Structures are given as C-alpha cells and as structure tokens.
Amino acid sequence: MLPRYEVGGETRGLHRLILVAGLYLAQGIPWGFATITLAALLAEQGIDEAVIGKMLAAVVLPWSFKFIGGPIVDGICLPGGRRRPWILIAQAGMILTLIGLSRCGLDTPEQLTAWLLAHNIFAALQDVATDALAVDLMSDKERGRANGIMYGAKYGGTAIGGAGIALLIAQFGWSVGTMAQVAFVGLISLLPILLREPKPSPGDGPGPVPMFNVILSVLRRQVFWWTLALCLMIGLPSALLAPLSNTLFIDQYGWTAAEWSVLNGGPGVTAGLVGAVAGGFLVSRYGPGAVGLAAAFIHAAALLIFPLAPELFANTSVVGITVMLQALTAGAVVVASFTLAMRVAPTILAASLFTGLMAMQNLSSTIGYWATAYLPDDPSEAWSVAGAIWILVGGLSWAAGRAGRPDAPPNPNDL
C-alpha cells in the first residue's frame, strides 16, 4: 500500500505531488478528448463552428459553477477523510459517464453534448476536492513548483486525450478510443483508493462565523480583486479562437482532423506541459506577476503575427510553431494565476475561495466559446481581438502580483 498522507500534517512532498498530479492527469484525458479530438472530428464532418462552440461551452459550463461544490467539500466531512470521499465519488461518476459517452456516435452531437456535460459535472467536483487538498497540503514555498507539476500533469492528460485518443480512434474506431479513456481514469482512481486521510473528527469544517470573517478579510485585499479580474479574462482569448481554428485550418487550409488533433494534442500539449512545469519554477524564483506578464505578452505576439502577415495562415510550419509557442506561454500564465489564487485562499476555506477563483477562469472560457459566433469574419481581425485580450491578461497578472507581494497587507492565511 502507498504511504499514508496527513492533511495539514507531516507529509512527504513527493507523495503529495504523486496524488494531486495523478488526479490532474485524470481530468486532462477527457478534457483533451472533448476540446481537441472531438472538436476536430466534428469539424471534419462539416459541423458549423457555432455548433462546436456550443458543445465546448457545455463541456466547460460545470467548471464555471464549481464554486457551488466548494462549501459542500469544505463543510461536509464524510467517512474516510475530509477531501478523499468526494474525490472517490467524483471519479466513480467520471467513469460511468465516459462509458455512456463511448456508446454514442459522431452522428449524435446532442447526445455527445449531454454525456460530456454530465461527465464534467463530476470532473469539476473532483477538481474542487483536489484543489482543496492541494491548498491543505502545500506550503507557500512549494506552491509555484507544485502548481507547475500539477498543471503539467493535466497537460499530460490532455495530450493523451487529444493526440493519443485521436490516433486510437483513427486506427481502431470510436469504441476502442473512447473506452481507452475509461481504462486510464479507472487506473488513476487507485491513487485516492490506496491513499488514506485520517478519520475526520466531529468538529471538522469551519463554522459560519469564522467563514464570514475570513471572507470579509479576503474582500478587503486588493490582490483578491486583481486576481478575480485576471481569472475572469484568462480563458477568454483561447476559447474565442478554438472553434474558429478548427474550421479555419481544417476546412480552408487542408488539415485533416487527425493532423490537427495530433498537432494540438501532441507537440502543442507537450509545449504546454513544459510551459507549466518551467513556469512553476520561474514563478518560485521571479514571482507570479512577472512570469504572467512576460508569458502573456509573448502569447499575444504569437497571435498578432498573423494579422501582420495573413499569408502565414497557409504556412503549416509557422502555424505549428505558433501553436506550440501559444501553448508554452499559456501554461506559464495559468500556473502563475494558480499561484496568485492560492495566495488569496485561506486554508479554512480552501475549496470555497480557491475553487471560486478557478471557476471564474472556466466561466471566462464558457463565455469565449459562446462568443465565437460574434467574432469578426476576417480571421486577421479575430486573431487581433484575441491578441489584445492576452495583453490585458498580462497587465492584470502584473497588477495582481504586485498587490500580493510579501510587503502587501497581511494574508488571511496567517489569521
């Protein structure tokens, strides 16, 4: 049996990282399948980008409301630990809904959307409990590196779901590819099954008065409002372009669904993984604000090259390089934002406040997917809009980082 871990106790860092990284990997596999493989397959069948955007919005929607699960995970202690039982419940739901998804076909987009929506309700619940566990276990000094490794693990899962599952479907068919996800997630479920939390005491969980006082303390801090603004913007530009990119490059520039999925789910996601892990170490050294600013500006430059030279849309080498550069920098920006959000969230309300900020990131992605239909028809103009938003994201990262410096007003984590 794997070593026991203690929430809030003396836990070996490696064991903590194995647990949370494995859970993030389990989230990334179906996410990569839905946002990369399935979106490309539907685009190849001629499905309109607005329909694909709505399907992707349904995928992200439960994540936008996962703050509802925060008070539940914080306040209700089930037998077996404070966080672990919720993780196990969520993983059981993830496996069952993936089995249901495997029984659909590409000719039933409504059923696909329904199963993806159900799956992501459980995936978002697992994320709530996993994020709370991470805040419980990780010290402030560990969080930059830990966030990089955790989010890097999600990128690894996205690579499996995006490139790996796409290749399985192309080679062996829909059922084999989709059931492979069930096997991956089922194996990862062994981690929380084998790892045990201490039996919760009857007094576990904060009462309403301490909750209210801590929330007031958080709301009085500038860093919270800058971080909230960052979270509300960070998912918007990539979500705006995702459905349009599928239809543009597959319909107009001759990419096949498999080629586009492999680019985004293979080299693209690998670059994102590198950006997340490297970004975590850079955040620990230089701070989340500086890393977020630099990475967001580089991302904007990678987008704005196309409006400056529209003929590059047809250059497969340039498209491939910019896709990887965008993924690399996006990984670093997101890890910086995670670290800023963890600074804001006190451990007494780890699930509620940290998860609430993460939900705002997913809400911004949901809005972006829905708003794809309102982008300018000219791809150069659409890429310019996304580039401008990334510049704003960089500015918000810098402002949140400065407001959360050690010499800023006291952190409620220390109360």
N, C-alpha and C positions, 0 to 999 in steps of 0.2 A: 504493500500500500504506500502511496505517496505520503510525504511528511504532512503532519497536521499544521494548519496555519491558524493564527490567532488574530482576530480582528482587533486592531488597536494594541496588540501585544508585540512580543519579540519574534518577528517573523523574518526568515531569511529572504533577502531581496530577490534571489533567483527564483525561489518557489512562488513568490508573489507575481513576478513577471510571467512565469510559465502559465499560471492560472489566467490572469487577465488577458495575456496575449492570445491564448487559445480561444477564449471566448470572443475576442475581437475577430479572430480568424473565422469563427463560425458565422458571425454576422456578415463578413465580407463576401463569402461564397455566393449566397443567394442574391446579394446586392449586385455583385458583378454580373451575375446571370441576367438579372432583370434590366439593369441600366445599360449593359453593353451587348450581350449576346442576343437577348430577346428583342431589344430595340432595333438592332441591325437586321435580324431575321424578318421582322415586320416591315422595315423599310424596304428590304429586298422584294417583298411581296407587293409593294406599291401602296402600303398604308400611308395615309397623309400624316405629315409631321404633327399636325394639331391633335390627331388621334393618339399618336405615340406620346406626345407631351402630356395628354390627359392620363394615359396609362401610367407614365412615370410619376405624375403628380399623385396618383392613387398609391403608388409604392412609397412615396415619401410622406404622405399625409399622416399616418400614425406616428411617425417620428416628430412631426410638428406638434403633436398633442401629448407627447410622452411625459410632460410635466405633470399630467394627471396622475401618473403612476408614482411620482416622487413621494408625495405624502403617504401613499399606501406602503411603499417599501420602507420609508423612514419610521412609520408609526405602527405597523402591524408586524409582530415577530411570530413567525410560525415555528413549529418544532423543527430543530435541525440547524438553527442559526438565524441571524438577522437578515442576511442577504442570500445565502445559498439556496433556501427553498424557493425563492422567487426565480432564481436562475434556472433551477430544475423544471419548474412549471413552464417557464417560457420556452425552454429547449424542447420539452415534450410537444408543445403547440407548434413550434417551428418544424419539427419532423413530420407531424401529421399533415400540416398544410402543404409541405413540399411533396408529400405523397399524393395529395389531391391535385397539386399543380401538374404532376407527371402524367395524370390521366386526361389532361386537356390536350388540345392540339392548337396549332397556329391559326386554324380557321375559326377559332372561337375566342376572339380578343376580349369579349365581355367576361367570359369565364376565367380567362387568364388574369384579367384585372382583379376579379373578385378574390381569387386564390392568393394573388400577390398582396392584396390589401389585408386579407386575413393573416397571411404569414408575417407581414411586417408589424402587425399589432403585437404579436408575440416577440418578434425580434426587437422591437422598441422596448418592450418590458424587460427583456434580458439586458439591453443596453442600460436601462435605468439602474438595475441592480448591480451590473458590472461597474458602471461609473461610480456608484456609491461605494462599492467595495474598494475601488482604486483610491478614492479620496480617503477612505478609512485607513488604508494600508500604507500609502506613500507619504513620506515626509516632503517638506517643501523643496529640499535639496535634490530629492530623487525625481521630482515631477517632470522636469524638462526631458531628461533621458527616458523616463518611463513612458511619457506620452508619445515620444518618438517611436519607441519599440511597440507600444500598444497600437498606435495608428498604423505603423508599418505592418503589423500583423493583419490588420483589416485590409490593407492594400494587397497583402499576400493572398488573402481570401478572395479579394476582388479579381486578382489575376487568375486564380483557379476558376472562379465563376464566369469570368469574361472570356479569356483565351482558352483555358482548359476545357470547359464545358462546351464551348463553341466547336472545338475540334472533335470532341466526342460525338456531338450531335451530327456533325458533318460526316463522320466516319461510320457511326453505328446507329444513328437515328435518335429521335426525340426521347423515347422512353429510357434508353440507356443513359443518355446525357443528363436527363433530369433526375433519374434515380441515383446517379452518382452523387448528387448533392446530399441526398438523404444519408448515404453512407458516410460522407465526410462529416456532416453535422452530428450524426449519431456517435461517431468515434470521439469527436471533441467533447461530447456530453460526459464521457468518462472522467474528465478532469474535475468538474464540480461533484460528481458522484463519489470519487475517491478522496477528495479533499474535504475535511470536516471543520465546521465552525464550532466553537463552544456552545453548549446549550444556553439559550437566552434566559435571562432572569426576568421575573415578572415586571420589573421596573424599567426594562429596556425601552428605549424610544423616548424622545423628548415630550414634555407636556406642552399644552397650548400656550402658557405664559412665556416659558423660555423660547419657544418657536417665534412668538410675536416680537419679543425683544431683540432676538438675533436678526430677524428680517428688517426691523427698523434700523439696526446698526448698519446693515449692508446697504440699505437705501440711502443712507446719509453719505456714502462714499462716492466720490467722482469716478473711481475706477469701475464701479458697477455699471454706471450709465454709459461710459465709453465702451466697456466690454459688451454691454447689451446692444449698442448701436452696431458694433463690429459683427456680432452674431447675426443680427438682422440683415446684414449686407453680404456676408461672406459666401453664402451658397447661391446667390442670385445670378452672377455672370455666367458661371459654368452651366447652370441649369437652363438659362436662356438659350445657350448655343447648342446644347446636347442634341435635342431632336432635329434642329436645323442642320447640324453637322452630318447626322446620319443620312438625311435625304439629299443634302448637297453633294457629298462625296460619293455616295452610292448611286444616286440617280443621274447626276450631271457629270461626274468625273470618272466614272467607270470602276470604282472599287466594288468588289463583291462583299456580301455580308460577312463571310468568313475572314477576308483580308482586313476589313475594317475592325472587326471584333478582335482579331489577333493583334493588330497594331495597338489598339486601346487597352486590351486586356493583357497583353504580353509586355512589350517594351514600355508602353505607356504606364501601366500599373507598376512595373518594376521601377521605373523612374520615380513614380510617386512614393513607393516604399523607401527608396534611397533618400528622397527629399524629406520624408517624415522622420526617418531614423537620424539622418545627418542634422536635420533641423532641430531635433530634440537636443542633441549635443551642443549645437550652436546656441540654442535658447539658454541652456545652462551656463554658457560662457558669456554671451553678449546680451541676454535678456530677450523676452518675447517681443517687445515693441520694435526693437531694431531689426530683428530677424523677419518679423511680419512685414515691416515697411520695405525692406530690400527685396524680399521674395515676391511681394505683390507687384512692385514696380517692374521687376524682370518679367513676370507673367503678363503684365499689360503690354510690354514691349513685344513679346512673342505674338500677341494678338494683333497689335497695330501694324505689324509688318505687312499684313495682307491688304488693308485699306491703302497703304502707301504704294503697294505693287500688286494689284489684283491678279495679274497673270500668275502669281505664285500659287493660287488656289489649285492650278493644274499640275504643279510640280510635286510629285509624290515624295521626293526626298525632303523638300522643305516642309511639307505637311507632316511627315513622320518626325522630323527633328523638332518642330514646334509643338507637336502633341506631347512628346517626351519632356520638353522643357516646361510646358504648362503643367504637366503632372508633377514634375520635380518641385516646382515652386509652390504649387497648390498644397502639396504635402507639408512643406515647411510652414506655410501660412496657417494651415489648420492646426498643426501641432502648437504653434505659438498661441493661437486662440484658445486651445485647450488649457494651456498653462495659465493664461490670464484668467480663464473661468474658474480654474481650481483655486487660484489666489482669492477669488471673491467668495467661494463657497466654504462656509464653516463646516466642520465635520459633523456637528449636531444635526445639520440639515443637508448632508451631502447629496442625497438623492433628489431632494426638492429643488435646491437652488442651482447646483451644478447642472442637473438634468434640465432644469428650466431654461438655462442659457443654451445648452445643446439643442433643445427643442426649437429655440429661435433660429438656430442655424438651419435646421431642417425645414422650418416654416419658410425661410428665405428661398430654399431650393424648391419647395412646393409652388411658391409664387412665381419663381422663374420658369418652371415647367409650364404652368398655366399661361404665362405671359408670352410664351414663344410665338403664338399666333399673331401677336401685336408688334413683333419686331419688323423693322423695315424690310421690304422685299429684296433690296440690294444687299448681298452678303457683306460687301465692304462696309456699309453703314451699320449692319448688325454687329460686325466684329468691332467697329469703333465704339458702339454703345457698351459692349462687354469690357473693352479695354479701359474706358473711362471709369466704369464701376470698380475695376481692380485698383485703379489709382486711389479711389476713395477708400477702399478697403485698407490699402497701405497706410493712409493717413490716420484712419481710426485705430489701427494696430499700434502705431507710434504713440498716439494720444493715450490709449489705454495702458501701454507700457510705462509711460511717464507717470501717470496717475497712480500706478501700483508699485512704484519704487519703494525700497525699504525705508526711505525717509518721508514717505507719504503718511497720511493719517493712519492710526493703528488698524490692524486687520482683525475682524471679528473672530477669526480662527483662534486668536490669542485670548479671547474673552473667557 
